[in-house]
Every structure is written in C-alpha cells, then in structure tokens.
Amino acid sequence: MKKNITRMLAMLLAVLTLTCCLVGCKKEEAEEGGVKEFDMFIAMPGSEINDGNAVQEKLAELYGAKIKETWLTGQTAEEAIGVMVAAGEYPDMIEASDGYQMMVDAGALVAIDEYWDDYPNIKNWLPESEWNKVRKEDGHIYAIPQFGIINGRDTATYHNDEAWWIQTRVLAWDNYPEIKTLDQYFDLLQRYYEANPTEEDGTSVIPFTILTDDWRYYCLENPPMFLDGFPNDGCVNVDPVTKKVFDYNTTPTAKYYFNKLNEMYKIGVVDPEFATMKYDDYISKLSTGRVLGMVDQFWNFGWQVHDALNTAGMTDRTYVPLGIVIDETKTDRYHSASALDASGGFSITTSCDDIEGALQFVNDMLNLDALTLRQWGIEGVDYLVDTDGTFYRTQEMRDKAADATYKADNLCPYSYLPAWEGMSLDGINAATPGNQGREFMEGMKPEVKECLEAYGCETYVEMLNPSQENSPWFPLWSWSNDLTTDTEAGQVWADMATLKHEWLAKVVIAKDFESEWNAYMAEYEKLGVQTFLDAAQAELERRVAIAEGK
C-alpha cells in the first residue's frame, strides 16, 4: 500500500509540474525586438533547441515570431493531454498525438477553417477533397496534417516506415544473402551471433530487440499484418478482392510469428530486457551499435540512432530495411505511397491570445524561403548552391548536420509544423537534404553504399517492393486512431490494446508457448472483437463510397 501511495504522489507531482511548465508559465506576448513568441507542446519525445539557435533567430528576424517547443517526457500523450484538459489551460499550439480527440471533445482547439481565408498557404495546403477527410462531425477542421504531403514528385531515398531492420555488417558477413522470409531473417541473426557473441570491448551483442513501451508496442504486435503481404492499415487487414476486413491478430501467421519469437527468446537471440525496456533505453541501446536487428518505423529511431552511430564512427552498424514475409509466396508491402493521416496534426488552442498571429506564422512557414531555412539551414553555412541552382553540402556540413550539439545550436526544422515533402517549391531541389539524389549519394557511408550495390539498389527504398497505388480506404489506422471509449467499437479497440499489452510479452517468454497462446486466445475471444471489425468494415465502405463519388 505504501508503495502505491508513493507512486500516486509521484505521479501527482509530475502532473503539477507539467501543468506549471505548460500552462502556468505560459507567455501571453513576445518579447524583445517586437518578436512574438508562441509556446507549443508536442506529445512526442524529442530534443529541444537552444536559445539563440541560428535558424530560429533568422526565421524570427524575417517573419517576426518564434515558437518555444516543449516535448513529452515521462508520460504518455494521453496522460499529458489529460492534465491540460483537467486544468482547462493549454499552450498556444499543440501536436496532441494520441490525445487529439480528447482535445477536440474538450472544445480546446480552434476551428482553423473559420480563419483560413486570410492564410492562403494553409487553406491551399490540401485540396478540398482531402480537407473533407480531416473535418470533424461538426464540419470544422481542428488540425493540419503535417506529413506525407508531396509537392511535385516523391523523392524519397529513405524508407521512413516500418520494416525489419538489420545492420549492414551482418549482411556483409554472410556475403549479402537473399533474405525474404521470417525464418531466413532469424537464421542469419542466430548464425552471426554464434560467430560474434561480443563486441571488441567485451559487451554482449544483442541479436534482436523489441520495443513494447506504451503505444510503440506496434513493434511487437503488428508484424503479422505485414508478414502476410498487406500494407499498413494498422488495425485490420483488408482482402483487396472482396474488400472485407479481417483480424490479423488471430491468423496462422500471427501464431507462427509469436512462436518464432518464443523460440528465439529461449536461445538468447531475443533481447531478455525487451519486455521492460522504455523508449529512451531502446534508443540508447540501438545507439551503442550492439543491436543487430529489430522491427520498427524508421521515423521512430532512424535519424537519431544513425546520427549517433555516424558520430561514433560505427557506420558499419547502419540499419537497412528488409521486406520480410512469412513465406516466399507473399510479396512485401512495407513501402506505401504517401497517404493522408486525417487523425490529427498541428493545432492552435483556445488558450492562444493571438490566433491570427499564430496562423500568420504558420502560413509564413510554408513560404519557400522559410521552408528552405527549416529544411536545409542557412545558405553558405549549412549548404551551398551550384551554378544551376542545385543545393549541396560539403562533408564538413554533413557531419555538422548529424551532430546533436550543432543541431541544437543551429538548425530549427519546426518539425511538427506542416512542411512539404518531395520537391522544393523552387522546382529544382528536393525538399530535404536526405532526399536530394546527389546529396544522398555523396553522403552515403562506404559500408552502406557497398550493401545497396550488392542488392542492385541505389536507395534504401529500393531494398523493398515498390509502392503500389493506395486503396481508397488506406490507411484505416487514421480511423482507428480517432476512436474513443465513448463508442462500443472504440471500447473494444481499447480492450484489444490492453489485452495485447498484457499478454504478448508473456507469450514470447513463455516456457510452454502452446499453452500460453491458447490462454491468450481464450481471453481475446471474450472481447467481442467482431464489433470492432464491423465498425472497421463500415468505415471502409464509407471511404470507398466517397472515392466513387457516392
């Protein structure tokens, strides 16, 4: 009991601290030199930039405002947003993540569409057909989707989504074998580990780890969806012929996958700490270079971890994506064309004292000059311009751009404000350095270049099956992310998540897999999952009807 009381008091202190930081200390106006300052909370872990950041100061000089970003620490998104809703006070701007619907229900967000006639960059950010997917039942738009909005053409060189990742040194060790199936993947990791159980400093190699922390447990629970060759609808699989949804959690592939993890756990291939590891621990572990492979979305680890590995000179530990399937009759669908996420985005709250000023700054941040500063940095310092207008970097510039201290002092992407992907508005360059063909090739580490060439590829994306045209219902996770427990389907969806959090790690570490799996399935059957599946089917049919103009 004493432990519980202590824990409750600690949580209350954290809540009060967050409330003070985010709302009690909220600025009403900015400040020196007539520069407005807005505060923004991002319900995701991230790195704050330092005061006096060079690009932030340049943007403030040009556009008369700046944003003080605060990131999620020590709580889930829902917990942090719950604190704000309970207090009824908010930062000026927010990316609420999993707490977005809670903010909408609380009336805490500004209806952007009531203002946007004066802000054409915002209003024209999406076509009307796409904005209609974002509208809530009252007809208003409370968030601007920031990601996956392509200008011109897709220039992606990195696969930013989910895959089975593996270090280049492991593939090189086995002379770059063809790895397509789950069994082939784990066979390679096992053989490499048996031959190389420790690093040069004597620390143990970790063949495979799994992130299970909070909402990121997708790294454990959703691979059966991909293993059967389906794209990331996130909550169900959809038969493309019959257009019927079905549950990937109970397929034969799901059982085979978890049984495989169980086998690998028992022989030491799976990280023994996976079930208790927090996100920060996971990133730290990957950054040591000891982890050979894992399943994850690149955006969840890639830039941070690869920057750390590059800085430490461990470029042979770079992770490349593999499109692993259950057997060779399947074709992988890990890489999908960009799709609109209508489940949230950037919002302005009702606590903002200068809504017009906030919208003006966001509108300004979508100008070409602002986007170039946010995505490339300062000309002559962070990049150079060739005679034909092509941007490029020297190796020294690339190294600085990968250094955490330099980024905190000098680069300000405002990464949760909307920004174009694909081509720059100048029509010459890629929107971001990493997707600039010349820059990508010249910045490629020798080990990565050798690996890609061995597989006949020029980019990370080419390591996977090419993306196909998205189905009209894709992605259904943009629907399930919006569900709340106020609906029967939403309650079942929440119950499914709770049960999987409770059982899946136990299934992986079970002494008797068959018995544990059967017990898990018995509990799963009690949830009434068909209610959720019926709602998903109805949403699919609604989206198809919209696409067909019905």
C-alpha positions as CSV (number, residue, x, y, z in Angstrom):
1,M,0.0,0.0,0.0
2,K,2.8,2.4,0.9
3,K,4.4,1.8,-2.5
4,N,1.1,2.6,-4.2
5,I,0.7,5.8,-2.3
6,T,4.3,6.9,-3.0
7,R,3.7,6.2,-6.7
8,M,0.5,8.1,-6.7
9,L,2.1,11.1,-5.1
10,A,5.0,11.0,-7.6
11,M,2.5,10.9,-10.5
12,L,0.6,13.8,-9.0
13,L,3.8,15.8,-8.6
14,A,4.6,15.1,-12.3
15,V,1.2,16.3,-13.3
16,L,1.5,19.5,-11.3
17,T,5.0,20.1,-12.7
18,L,3.8,19.6,-16.3
19,T,0.8,21.9,-15.7
20,C,3.1,24.6,-14.4
21,C,5.6,24.3,-17.2
22,L,3.0,24.2,-20.0
23,V,0.2,26.4,-18.8
24,G,1.0,28.2,-15.6
25,C,4.1,29.7,-17.1
26,K,2.5,30.4,-20.5
27,K,3.6,33.6,-22.2
28,E,1.0,36.0,-23.4
29,E,3.1,38.1,-25.7
30,A,6.6,38.1,-27.0
31,E,9.1,39.8,-26.5
32,E,12.3,41.5,-27.3
33,G,12.6,43.4,-30.6
34,G,8.9,43.0,-31.2
35,V,9.2,39.3,-32.0
36,K,6.2,37.3,-30.9
37,E,6.8,34.1,-29.1
38,F,4.4,31.2,-29.1
39,D,4.7,28.1,-27.0
40,M,4.0,24.7,-28.5
41,F,3.7,21.3,-26.8
42,I,4.5,18.2,-28.9
43,A,3.1,15.0,-27.3
44,M,6.1,13.0,-28.6
45,P,9.6,12.6,-27.2
46,G,12.1,15.0,-28.9
47,S,15.0,17.3,-28.5
48,E,14.7,21.0,-27.6
49,I,16.8,23.5,-29.4
50,N,18.9,26.0,-27.6
51,D,18.2,29.7,-27.0
52,G,19.8,31.7,-29.8
53,N,19.5,28.9,-32.3
54,A,20.8,30.4,-35.6
55,V,18.0,29.3,-37.9
56,Q,15.3,30.1,-35.4
57,E,16.7,33.6,-35.0
58,K,16.8,34.1,-38.7
59,L,13.2,33.0,-39.1
60,A,12.2,35.3,-36.3
61,E,14.0,38.2,-38.0
62,L,12.3,37.5,-41.3
63,Y,8.8,36.7,-40.0
64,G,8.5,38.4,-36.6
65,A,7.8,35.3,-34.5
66,K,9.3,32.2,-33.0
67,I,8.0,29.0,-31.3
68,K,9.2,27.6,-28.0
69,E,8.8,23.9,-28.3
70,T,8.3,21.6,-25.4
71,W,8.3,17.8,-25.8
72,L,6.8,14.8,-24.0
73,T,8.8,13.5,-21.1
74,G,7.9,10.8,-18.5
75,Q,4.2,10.4,-19.5
76,T,2.1,9.1,-22.3
77,A,0.5,11.5,-24.7
78,E,-2.9,10.8,-23.2
79,E,-1.7,11.4,-19.7
80,A,-0.1,14.7,-20.6
81,I,-3.2,15.9,-22.6
82,G,-5.4,14.8,-19.7
83,V,-3.5,17.1,-17.4
84,M,-4.2,20.1,-19.7
85,V,-7.9,19.2,-20.2
86,A,-8.4,18.9,-16.5
87,A,-6.9,22.3,-15.9
88,G,-8.6,23.9,-18.9
89,E,-5.4,25.7,-19.9
90,Y,-3.2,24.9,-22.9
91,P,-0.1,26.1,-24.8
92,D,-0.7,28.3,-27.8
93,M,0.0,25.4,-30.2
94,I,-0.1,21.7,-29.9
95,E,0.6,18.4,-31.6
96,A,-1.6,16.3,-29.3
97,S,-0.8,12.9,-30.9
98,D,-3.0,10.2,-29.2
99,G,-4.7,12.9,-27.2
100,Y,-6.1,14.8,-30.2
101,Q,-9.6,13.5,-29.9
102,M,-9.6,14.4,-26.2
103,M,-8.7,17.9,-27.1
104,V,-11.5,18.1,-29.7
105,D,-14.1,16.7,-27.3
106,A,-13.0,19.3,-24.7
107,G,-13.5,22.2,-27.1
108,A,-9.8,23.1,-26.6
109,L,-8.9,23.6,-30.3
110,V,-9.5,26.5,-32.7
111,A,-11.5,25.8,-35.8
112,I,-8.8,26.6,-38.4
113,D,-11.2,26.8,-41.3
114,E,-13.0,29.7,-39.7
115,Y,-9.9,31.8,-40.2
116,W,-8.0,30.4,-43.2
117,D,-9.4,32.7,-45.9
118,D,-6.7,35.1,-44.8
119,Y,-4.0,32.5,-44.9
120,P,-3.8,31.0,-48.4
121,N,-0.7,28.8,-47.7
122,I,-2.8,27.0,-45.1
123,K,-6.1,26.9,-47.0
124,N,-4.3,25.5,-50.1
125,W,-2.2,23.1,-48.1
126,L,-4.7,20.3,-49.1
127,P,-7.3,20.1,-51.8
128,E,-10.9,20.3,-50.6
129,S,-11.4,16.5,-51.0
130,E,-8.5,15.9,-48.6
131,W,-9.6,18.6,-46.1
132,N,-13.0,16.9,-46.0
133,K,-11.4,13.8,-44.6
134,V,-10.0,15.9,-41.8
135,R,-13.3,17.6,-40.9
136,K,-15.0,16.6,-37.7
137,E,-18.7,15.8,-37.4
138,D,-19.4,19.5,-36.7
139,G,-17.9,20.3,-40.1
140,H,-14.9,22.1,-38.8
141,I,-11.1,21.4,-39.1
142,Y,-9.1,21.5,-35.9
143,A,-5.8,20.1,-37.1
144,I,-3.4,20.5,-40.1
145,P,-1.9,17.1,-41.1
146,Q,1.8,17.7,-41.4
147,F,3.3,14.7,-43.0
148,G,3.2,12.8,-46.3
149,I,2.1,15.8,-48.3
150,I,4.1,15.5,-51.5
151,N,5.0,18.5,-53.7
152,G,5.7,17.6,-57.3
153,R,7.0,14.0,-57.1
154,D,8.1,11.7,-54.4
155,T,11.9,12.0,-54.0
156,A,12.2,9.5,-51.0
157,T,15.6,7.9,-50.7
158,Y,14.9,6.6,-47.1
159,H,12.1,4.2,-46.2
160,N,10.5,6.2,-43.4
161,D,8.0,3.5,-42.4
162,E,8.0,0.0,-40.9
163,A,10.4,-2.8,-41.9
164,W,12.6,-5.5,-40.5
165,W,15.9,-3.6,-40.0
166,I,19.3,-5.2,-40.0
167,Q,22.8,-3.8,-39.7
168,T,24.9,-3.8,-42.8
169,R,27.8,-5.6,-41.1
170,V,25.5,-8.7,-40.6
171,L,24.6,-8.8,-44.3
172,A,28.3,-8.2,-45.3
173,W,29.4,-11.0,-43.0
174,D,27.2,-13.5,-44.9
175,N,28.2,-12.1,-48.4
176,Y,24.9,-10.2,-48.8
177,P,22.4,-13.2,-48.9
178,E,18.9,-13.0,-50.1
179,I,16.7,-12.6,-47.0
180,K,13.0,-12.7,-47.7
181,T,11.3,-14.8,-45.0
182,L,11.0,-14.7,-41.2
183,D,12.9,-18.0,-40.9
184,Q,15.8,-16.7,-43.1
185,Y,16.0,-13.5,-41.1
186,F,16.3,-15.1,-37.8
187,D,18.6,-17.8,-39.1
188,L,21.1,-15.1,-40.2
189,L,20.9,-13.3,-36.9
190,Q,21.4,-16.6,-35.0
191,R,24.4,-17.6,-37.1
192,Y,26.0,-14.2,-36.9
193,Y,25.6,-14.1,-33.1
194,E,27.0,-17.6,-32.6
195,A,30.1,-16.5,-34.5
196,N,30.3,-13.0,-33.0
197,P,28.8,-13.1,-29.5
198,T,30.6,-10.0,-28.2
199,E,31.8,-6.6,-29.3
200,E,35.5,-5.7,-29.3
201,D,35.1,-4.1,-25.9
202,G,33.6,-7.3,-24.5
203,T,30.0,-6.2,-24.3
204,S,27.4,-8.7,-25.5
205,V,25.9,-8.4,-28.9
206,I,22.1,-8.2,-28.9
207,P,20.8,-10.1,-32.0
208,F,17.2,-8.8,-31.9
209,T,15.3,-6.4,-29.6
210,I,11.6,-5.4,-29.5
211,L,10.2,-2.1,-28.3
212,T,7.0,-2.7,-26.3
213,D,6.8,0.7,-24.5
214,D,3.3,2.3,-24.4
215,W,1.8,2.9,-27.9
216,R,5.1,1.8,-29.5
217,Y,4.3,-1.8,-28.8
218,Y,3.3,-1.9,-32.5
219,C,6.9,-3.1,-32.9
220,L,5.8,-6.4,-31.3
221,E,2.1,-6.7,-32.2
222,N,1.6,-5.7,-35.8
223,P,4.2,-7.6,-37.8
224,P,1.7,-10.4,-38.7
225,M,-0.1,-7.8,-40.8
226,F,3.0,-7.2,-42.9
227,L,4.2,-10.8,-42.9
228,D,1.1,-11.8,-44.9
229,G,1.9,-9.2,-47.5
230,F,-0.5,-6.5,-46.5
231,P,0.1,-2.7,-46.3
232,N,-0.1,-0.8,-43.1
233,D,-3.8,-0.3,-42.5
234,G,-2.7,-0.6,-38.8
235,C,-5.8,-2.1,-37.2
236,V,-7.0,-4.7,-39.7
237,N,-6.1,-6.4,-42.9
238,V,-8.3,-6.0,-46.0
239,D,-8.8,-8.5,-48.7
240,P,-8.3,-6.3,-51.8
241,V,-10.6,-8.5,-53.9
242,T,-13.6,-8.9,-51.6
243,K,-12.9,-5.6,-49.8
244,K,-13.6,-7.3,-46.5
245,V,-11.6,-6.7,-43.3
246,F,-10.2,-9.4,-41.1
247,D,-8.3,-9.7,-37.9
248,Y,-4.5,-10.1,-38.3
249,N,-4.1,-10.9,-34.6
250,T,-5.6,-14.4,-34.9
251,T,-4.2,-15.7,-38.2
252,P,-2.0,-18.7,-38.5
253,T,0.8,-16.3,-39.4
254,A,0.3,-14.5,-36.1
255,K,0.7,-17.7,-34.2
256,Y,3.8,-18.7,-36.2
257,Y,5.4,-15.3,-35.7
258,F,4.9,-15.3,-31.9
259,N,6.1,-18.9,-31.7
260,K,9.2,-17.9,-33.6
261,L,9.9,-15.1,-31.2
262,N,9.4,-17.6,-28.3
263,E,11.9,-20.0,-29.9
264,M,14.4,-17.2,-30.4
265,Y,13.9,-15.9,-26.9
266,K,14.7,-19.3,-25.4
267,I,18.1,-19.5,-27.2
268,G,19.1,-15.9,-26.4
269,V,18.5,-14.3,-29.8
270,V,15.7,-12.0,-28.5
271,D,16.9,-9.3,-26.0
272,P,16.0,-10.6,-22.5
273,E,15.2,-7.0,-21.4
274,F,12.7,-6.3,-24.2
275,A,9.6,-6.5,-22.1
276,T,10.6,-3.9,-19.6
277,M,12.6,-1.5,-21.8
278,K,11.5,2.1,-22.1
279,Y,11.8,4.1,-25.3
280,D,14.8,6.1,-24.1
281,D,16.5,2.8,-23.1
282,Y,15.7,1.4,-26.6
283,I,17.2,4.4,-28.4
284,S,20.3,4.3,-26.1
285,K,20.7,0.6,-26.8
286,L,20.5,1.0,-30.6
287,S,22.9,3.9,-30.4
288,T,25.6,1.6,-28.9
289,G,25.7,-0.4,-32.1
290,R,25.1,-3.7,-30.2
291,V,21.7,-4.5,-31.6
292,L,21.7,-6.4,-34.9
293,G,18.1,-6.1,-35.8
294,M,14.5,-5.1,-34.9
295,V,11.1,-4.2,-36.4
296,D,10.2,-0.5,-36.2
297,Q,9.2,2.6,-38.2
298,F,12.2,4.4,-39.4
299,W,10.9,7.8,-38.1
300,N,10.8,6.3,-34.6
301,F,14.5,5.6,-34.4
302,G,16.4,6.2,-37.6
303,W,17.6,9.8,-37.7
304,Q,18.5,9.9,-34.0
305,V,20.3,6.5,-33.9
306,H,22.1,6.8,-37.3
307,D,23.4,10.3,-36.2
308,A,24.8,8.7,-33.0
309,L,26.3,5.8,-34.9
310,N,27.9,8.0,-37.5
311,T,29.3,10.4,-34.8
312,A,30.8,7.4,-33.1
313,G,32.4,6.1,-36.3
314,M,30.2,2.9,-36.3
315,T,29.0,3.3,-39.9
316,D,29.0,-0.5,-40.4
317,R,26.2,-0.6,-37.9
318,T,23.8,1.4,-40.2
319,Y,20.4,-0.3,-40.4
320,V,18.9,-1.1,-43.8
321,P,15.3,-2.3,-44.3
322,L,14.2,-5.8,-45.3
323,G,10.7,-6.6,-46.5
324,I,10.3,-9.8,-44.5
325,V,7.2,-12.1,-45.3
326,I,6.0,-15.4,-43.8
327,D,6.9,-17.4,-46.9
328,E,8.0,-16.8,-50.5
329,T,4.5,-16.9,-51.9
330,K,3.9,-13.5,-50.4
331,T,5.1,-10.1,-51.8
332,D,6.0,-7.5,-49.2
333,R,4.0,-4.2,-48.9
334,Y,6.1,-2.4,-46.3
335,H,6.6,0.7,-48.6
336,S,3.4,2.5,-49.4
337,A,2.8,5.7,-51.3
338,S,2.3,8.7,-49.0
339,A,-1.2,8.8,-47.6
340,L,-3.0,11.5,-45.6
341,D,-3.2,11.0,-41.9
342,A,-6.6,12.5,-41.0
343,S,-6.4,11.5,-37.3
344,G,-4.7,14.7,-36.1
345,G,-1.9,17.1,-36.7
346,F,-0.8,20.7,-35.8
347,S,-3.4,22.6,-33.8
348,I,-3.9,26.0,-32.2
349,T,-5.6,26.0,-28.9
350,T,-8.3,28.2,-27.4
351,S,-5.7,29.5,-24.8
352,C,-3.8,31.2,-27.6
353,D,-4.2,35.0,-27.2
354,D,-3.1,35.8,-30.7
355,I,-4.8,33.3,-33.0
356,E,-4.3,35.4,-36.1
357,G,-0.6,35.9,-35.3
358,A,-0.2,32.2,-34.8
359,L,-1.9,31.4,-38.1
360,Q,0.2,34.0,-39.9
361,F,3.4,32.5,-38.7
362,V,2.3,29.0,-39.8
363,N,1.3,30.5,-43.1
364,D,4.7,32.1,-43.4
365,M,6.5,28.9,-42.5
366,L,5.1,27.4,-45.8
367,N,6.8,30.1,-47.9
368,L,9.8,28.9,-50.0
369,D,12.4,30.9,-48.1
370,A,11.1,29.7,-44.7
371,L,10.9,26.1,-45.8
372,T,14.5,26.3,-47.2
373,L,15.7,27.6,-43.8
374,R,13.8,24.9,-41.9
375,Q,14.8,22.0,-44.1
376,W,18.3,23.0,-45.4
377,G,19.6,25.6,-43.0
378,I,21.4,28.8,-43.8
379,E,23.0,29.2,-47.2
380,G,26.8,29.3,-47.1
381,V,26.8,27.8,-43.6
382,D,24.7,24.6,-43.9
383,Y,24.6,24.2,-47.6
384,L,25.9,25.7,-50.9
385,V,24.3,26.4,-54.2
386,D,25.7,25.2,-57.5
387,T,25.6,27.3,-60.7
388,D,22.4,25.5,-61.8
389,G,20.6,26.2,-58.5
390,T,21.2,22.8,-57.1
391,F,21.8,22.6,-53.3
392,Y,24.7,20.5,-51.9
393,R,26.7,20.1,-48.8
394,T,30.4,19.6,-48.1
395,Q,31.3,16.6,-46.0
396,E,32.0,19.0,-43.1
397,M,28.5,20.4,-43.4
398,R,27.0,16.8,-43.5
399,D,29.0,15.9,-40.3
400,K,27.8,19.0,-38.5
401,A,24.2,18.4,-39.6
402,A,24.4,15.0,-37.9
403,D,25.8,16.3,-34.7
404,A,23.3,16.7,-31.9
405,T,25.0,19.8,-30.3
406,Y,25.3,21.6,-33.7
407,K,21.7,20.9,-34.4
408,A,20.5,22.3,-31.1
409,D,22.5,25.4,-31.6
410,N,21.9,26.0,-35.3
411,L,19.1,24.1,-37.0
412,C,15.4,24.7,-36.5
413,P,13.1,22.4,-38.6
414,Y,10.0,23.1,-36.6
415,S,9.4,19.5,-37.4
416,Y,5.7,19.4,-36.3
417,L,4.6,22.3,-38.3
418,P,3.4,21.4,-41.8
419,A,6.2,21.1,-44.4
420,W,6.3,19.8,-48.0
421,E,7.9,16.5,-48.8
422,G,9.0,15.6,-52.3
423,M,10.3,18.6,-54.3
424,S,11.1,22.0,-53.0
425,L,8.8,24.8,-54.2
426,D,11.8,26.0,-56.3
427,G,11.2,23.1,-58.6
428,I,14.9,22.2,-58.6
429,N,15.8,20.7,-55.3
430,A,14.4,18.0,-53.1
431,A,12.6,19.4,-50.1
432,T,15.1,17.9,-47.7
433,P,18.8,17.2,-48.0
434,G,18.5,13.4,-47.3
435,N,16.2,13.1,-50.3
436,Q,18.4,15.1,-52.7
437,G,19.8,12.5,-55.1
438,R,23.3,13.9,-55.3
439,E,23.5,14.7,-51.6
440,F,22.3,11.2,-50.7
441,M,24.9,9.5,-52.9
442,E,27.8,11.7,-51.8
443,G,26.8,11.5,-48.1
444,M,26.4,7.7,-48.2
445,K,28.9,5.8,-46.0
446,P,31.1,3.2,-47.8
447,E,29.5,0.3,-45.9
448,V,26.0,1.4,-46.9
449,K,27.0,2.0,-50.5
450,E,28.5,-1.4,-50.7
451,C,25.4,-3.0,-49.2
452,L,23.0,-1.3,-51.5
453,E,25.1,-2.0,-54.6
454,A,25.2,-5.7,-53.6
455,Y,21.5,-5.8,-53.8
456,G,21.3,-3.8,-57.0
457,C,19.8,-0.7,-55.2
458,E,20.6,3.0,-55.1
459,T,18.4,4.0,-52.2
460,Y,17.0,2.4,-49.0
461,V,13.6,2.5,-50.6
462,E,14.7,0.2,-53.4
463,M,15.5,-2.5,-50.8
464,L,11.8,-3.1,-50.6
465,N,9.0,-3.9,-53.1
466,P,7.9,-0.7,-54.9
467,S,4.9,1.0,-53.5
468,Q,1.6,0.5,-55.2
469,E,-1.4,2.8,-55.6
470,N,-3.2,3.2,-52.3
471,S,-6.6,1.7,-52.0
472,P,-9.4,4.2,-51.3
473,W,-9.7,3.1,-47.7
474,F,-6.0,3.3,-46.9
475,P,-4.9,3.8,-44.2
476,L,-7.6,2.6,-41.8
477,W,-5.4,3.5,-38.8
478,S,-6.3,7.1,-39.5
479,W,-9.8,6.0,-38.4
480,S,-8.9,3.7,-35.5
481,N,-6.6,6.4,-34.1
482,D,-9.6,8.6,-33.6
483,L,-11.7,6.1,-31.8
484,T,-12.7,6.8,-28.2
485,T,-14.3,4.6,-25.5
486,D,-17.5,6.6,-25.9
487,T,-18.4,4.1,-28.7
488,E,-18.8,0.4,-28.4
489,A,-16.3,-0.2,-31.2
490,G,-13.9,2.2,-29.5
491,Q,-14.2,0.4,-26.2
492,V,-13.4,-2.9,-27.8
493,W,-10.4,-1.4,-29.6
494,A,-9.1,-0.1,-26.3
495,D,-9.7,-3.5,-24.7
496,M,-7.8,-5.2,-27.5
497,A,-4.8,-2.9,-26.9
498,T,-4.9,-3.5,-23.1
499,L,-5.1,-7.3,-23.5
500,K,-2.3,-7.4,-26.1
501,H,-0.1,-5.2,-23.8
502,E,-0.8,-7.7,-21.0
503,W,-0.3,-11.0,-23.0
504,L,2.0,-10.6,-25.9
505,A,5.3,-10.3,-24.0
506,K,4.2,-13.2,-21.8
507,V,3.6,-15.3,-25.0
508,V,7.1,-14.5,-26.2
509,I,8.8,-15.5,-22.9
510,A,6.5,-18.5,-22.1
511,K,8.1,-21.8,-21.1
512,D,5.2,-23.6,-22.8
513,F,4.2,-21.5,-25.8
514,E,1.2,-23.6,-26.9
515,S,-0.4,-23.4,-23.5
516,E,0.2,-19.6,-23.2
517,W,-1.0,-18.9,-26.7
518,N,-4.2,-20.8,-26.1
519,A,-4.8,-19.0,-22.8
520,Y,-4.3,-15.6,-24.6
521,M,-6.6,-16.6,-27.4
522,A,-9.3,-17.6,-24.9
523,E,-9.1,-14.2,-23.3
524,Y,-9.1,-12.5,-26.7
525,E,-12.3,-14.2,-27.8
526,K,-14.1,-12.7,-24.8
527,L,-13.6,-9.2,-26.1
528,G,-16.2,-9.2,-28.8
529,V,-13.8,-8.2,-31.5
530,Q,-16.4,-8.6,-34.2
531,T,-18.0,-5.4,-33.0
532,F,-14.8,-3.6,-33.9
533,L,-14.4,-5.4,-37.2
534,D,-17.9,-4.5,-38.2
535,A,-17.2,-0.8,-37.5
536,A,-13.9,-1.1,-39.5
537,Q,-15.9,-2.6,-42.4
538,A,-18.4,0.2,-42.3
539,E,-15.6,2.8,-42.3
540,L,-14.0,1.0,-45.3
541,E,-17.3,1.1,-47.2
542,R,-17.8,4.8,-46.3
543,R,-14.4,5.7,-47.8
544,V,-14.9,3.6,-50.9
545,A,-18.3,5.4,-51.4
546,I,-16.6,8.8,-51.1
547,A,-13.9,7.8,-53.6
548,E,-16.6,6.7,-56.0
549,G,-18.5,9.9,-55.6
550,K,-21.5,8.4,-53.9
